[in-house]
Amino acid sequence: MNKTKYPTPIDRAIKLDPSQVIMSKMDSDGTIEYANDYFMEICGYEVYELMGKSIDVLRHPDMPEVIVKLIWERLNKGENIHALVKNIAKDGSFYWMLTNFKTKHNKDGSIQSHYANRKAAPNDAIFQIEKLYKILLGIEKGKGSEIAEKYFQGLLEEKQQTYDEFILGVLNVPENSLKAYFKDVLVVDKPT
């Protein structure tokens, strides 16, 4: 009898259509409030199963805590961030995405919601980031996430880069090219 959490092998990749955008909206705590049709198709959940759940339900175990923490720290400050994210579908398969996180503010400046627009991640970028994520996961398992965070900060310091500069380097694109990649995607910056 199969006693694993997932009914299918966890190492099965879903190939994303590079012309499609996966989009979701979360409240300030990360509870999913909306997901577009392509998102639902890829993740394999029914709408009623996913709405109201934490976005963490889609977090692949290969995603280092230090990266997830960085994303949420930036979002909770109201800052936008790009990240290479590995998600897990309902059946245990996975998909890599280049994610453009944006925060929407209320008129008083408080955070209303977070939007995540995702497109297929370039294979070269996945190859590079997977190596880093494996190192970070190994450190997290052996020494804890605090030590993994220090390692990652040391890596950025050695490269004399911010996180954003590092991601642009992994993607091998200038910032304006990355903005163009997401140009047809909903832009959220004005308070409502």
matplotlib code that plots the C-alpha trace (Angstrom):
import matplotlib.pyplot as plt

x = [0.0, 1.3, 1.7, 3.2, 1.5, 1.2, -0.4, 2.1, 5.9, 7.0, 9.7, 7.3, 7.6, 4.7, 5.8, 4.2, 3.0, 5.4, 2.6, 0.3, 0.3, -0.5, -2.1, -3.3, -4.4, -3.8, -4.8, -2.1, -1.7, -1.2, -4.8, -5.7, -8.6, -8.4, -6.6, -7.0, -8.1, -4.5, -3.4, -6.2, -5.4, -1.7, -2.1, -4.8, -7.1, -10.8, -11.6, -13.5, -10.5, -8.0, -9.9, -9.4, -6.3, -2.8, -0.6, 1.7, -0.4, 1.4, 4.9, 7.1, 9.4, 12.4, 11.7, 14.2, 12.6, 15.2, 13.8, 10.2, 11.0, 12.7, 9.7, 7.3, 9.5, 9.6, 5.8, 5.0, 7.1, 4.9, 7.9, 7.6, 9.9, 10.7, 11.6, 12.1, 9.5, 8.9, 5.3, 3.7, 0.5, -2.3, -1.0, 2.5, 4.0, 5.9, 6.3, 8.9, 7.8, 9.3, 7.0, 6.4, 5.0, 3.2, 1.5, -1.7, -2.2, -5.3, -5.7, -4.3, -1.1, -1.9, -1.5, -4.7, -3.5, -0.7, -0.8, 1.5, 1.9, 3.9, 5.3, 7.4, 10.9, 13.8, 15.6, 19.0, 17.7, 16.1, 19.4, 21.3, 18.7, 18.2, 21.9, 21.5, 18.2, 19.8, 22.6, 20.2, 18.0, 20.9, 22.0, 18.5, 18.1, 21.6, 22.0, 18.7, 17.2, 19.1, 22.5, 21.1, 20.1, 23.6, 25.0, 22.8, 23.6, 27.3, 26.8, 25.2, 28.0, 30.6, 28.9, 28.4, 24.8, 21.4, 18.8, 17.2, 20.5, 21.3, 17.9, 18.5, 21.9, 20.5, 17.9, 20.7, 18.4, 18.5, 15.7, 13.8, 13.7, 12.2, 9.6, 8.8, 8.4, 5.5, 4.2, 0.9, 0.2, -2.0, -0.1, -1.0, 0.5, -2.2, -4.2, -8.0]
y = [0.0, 3.5, 5.5, 8.6, 12.0, 12.2, 9.6, 10.2, 10.7, 14.0, 14.4, 14.9, 18.3, 20.2, 22.2, 25.6, 27.4, 30.4, 32.5, 32.0, 33.9, 32.2, 34.8, 34.8, 37.2, 36.7, 38.7, 40.2, 36.9, 34.8, 33.3, 32.7, 34.9, 34.5, 32.3, 32.6, 29.6, 28.8, 28.6, 26.2, 24.1, 23.8, 23.3, 20.6, 21.9, 22.8, 26.4, 25.5, 23.5, 26.3, 29.5, 30.4, 28.2, 29.5, 29.9, 27.5, 24.6, 25.0, 25.4, 22.6, 21.1, 22.1, 25.8, 27.0, 28.7, 31.5, 32.4, 32.2, 34.4, 36.9, 37.1, 37.6, 40.2, 42.3, 41.9, 42.8, 46.0, 46.7, 46.1, 44.2, 41.3, 38.8, 35.2, 31.8, 29.6, 25.9, 25.0, 21.6, 20.6, 18.6, 15.3, 15.9, 17.1, 20.4, 23.5, 26.3, 29.9, 33.3, 35.2, 38.9, 39.7, 43.0, 44.6, 46.6, 49.2, 50.8, 54.6, 54.7, 52.9, 49.6, 46.4, 45.3, 42.3, 40.7, 39.7, 37.1, 37.0, 34.0, 32.9, 29.9, 30.2, 30.0, 26.6, 28.2, 30.1, 27.0, 25.1, 27.9, 28.5, 24.8, 24.4, 27.3, 26.1, 22.6, 24.2, 26.3, 23.3, 21.3, 24.0, 24.5, 20.7, 20.5, 23.8, 25.7, 28.4, 31.2, 29.8, 29.3, 32.9, 34.0, 31.8, 33.4, 36.9, 36.0, 34.9, 38.2, 40.1, 38.2, 39.0, 42.6, 42.3, 42.9, 40.1, 41.9, 42.2, 38.5, 37.4, 39.6, 37.9, 34.4, 35.3, 37.0, 40.0, 43.7, 45.0, 46.7, 43.3, 41.7, 44.4, 43.8, 40.1, 40.9, 44.0, 42.4, 41.4, 43.4, 46.2, 47.0, 50.0, 52.5, 52.6, 51.9]
z = [0.0, -0.9, 2.3, 0.7, 0.8, -3.0, -5.3, -8.1, -8.2, -6.8, -9.4, -12.4, -13.9, -15.4, -18.5, -18.4, -21.5, -21.8, -23.3, -20.3, -17.0, -13.7, -11.5, -7.9, -5.3, -1.5, 1.5, 3.7, 5.5, 2.4, 2.2, -1.5, -2.6, -6.3, -8.9, -12.7, -14.8, -15.9, -12.3, -11.5, -14.5, -13.5, -9.8, -10.2, -7.5, -7.9, -7.1, -4.0, -2.7, -3.1, -2.1, 1.5, 1.9, 2.7, -0.3, 1.5, 0.3, -3.0, -1.6, -2.8, -0.1, -2.2, -1.6, 1.1, 4.1, 3.8, 0.3, 1.5, 4.5, 2.2, -0.1, 2.8, 4.5, 1.3, 0.7, 4.3, 3.9, 0.8, -1.6, -4.9, -5.5, -8.3, -7.3, -8.9, -7.2, -7.3, -6.5, -6.0, -7.7, -6.0, -7.6, -6.4, -9.7, -9.7, -11.7, -11.7, -12.2, -12.4, -10.0, -9.9, -6.5, -6.1, -3.1, -3.3, -0.6, 0.9, 0.9, 4.4, 3.2, 4.9, 2.9, 1.3, -0.7, -2.6, -6.3, -7.8, -11.6, -12.8, -16.1, -17.1, -15.6, -18.1, -18.0, -17.5, -14.5, -13.0, -13.3, -11.5, -8.8, -8.1, -7.1, -4.6, -3.2, -2.6, -0.7, 1.4, 2.1, 3.2, 5.6, 6.9, 7.6, 9.2, 11.0, 10.8, 8.7, 10.6, 9.4, 5.9, 5.9, 7.0, 4.2, 1.6, 2.9, 2.7, -0.9, -1.8, -0.1, -1.9, -5.2, -4.0, -5.1, -3.6, -3.9, -6.9, -8.7, -8.0, -9.5, -12.6, -12.9, -12.6, -15.3, -17.3, -18.1, -17.4, -15.2, -18.0, -19.9, -16.8, -16.6, -20.3, -19.6, -17.3, -19.3, -20.3, -16.7, -14.2, -12.6, -9.1, -7.4, -6.8, -3.5, -3.8]

ax = plt.figure().add_subplot(projection="3d")
ax.plot(x, y, z, "-o")
ax.set_aspect("equal")
plt.show()
